[in-house]
């Protein structure tokens, strides 16, 4: 498994790359986890696939410096703006 960082505006996006197959599969984790969750797939499918697993902002090693905008009526009652 390799770990990489990519700049985006004022943020840094972190992602994992593992496997070495000719076909690529992008993996997107759920809330409260990070891209390392998919490492288990390398031993099973790594000869056939290359995996890219991105850490979302506020998860794993990705830093989100772009700001967050909450619209009223969003998640939960009332939301924030």
Secondary structure, DSSP 8 states (H G I E B T S, - for coil): -EEEEEEETTEEEEEEEEE--SEEEEEE--TT--GGGGGHHHHHHTTTEEEEEE--TTSTT-B--S-----TTSSSSS---
